[in-house]
Amino acid sequence: LLREETNSKILNLFARNQKEHVFATK
């Protein structure tokens, strides 16, 4: 359970970074 929570948090952070990167390139 703990590992799944950590993975989801990492995925959320990664997705957020990707969004910001797209905004920055636009």
C-alpha positions in Angstrom: 0.0 0.0 0.0 2.7 2.4 1.0 4.6 1.7 -2.2 1.5 2.3 -4.3 0.9 5.6 -2.6 4.5 6.7 -3.2 4.2 5.7 -6.9 1.0 7.7 -7.3 2.7 10.7 -5.7 5.7 10.4 -8.0 3.4 10.0 -11.0 1.4 13.0 -10.0 4.6 15.1 -9.6 5.9 13.8 -13.0 2.6 14.7 -14.7 2.6 18.2 -13.1 6.2 18.7 -14.3 5.2 17.6 -17.8 2.3 20.1 -17.8 4.6 22.9 -16.7 7.1 21.9 -19.3 4.5 22.1 -22.1 3.4 25.5 -20.8 7.0 26.7 -20.8 7.6 25.5 -24.4 4.4 27.2 -25.5 
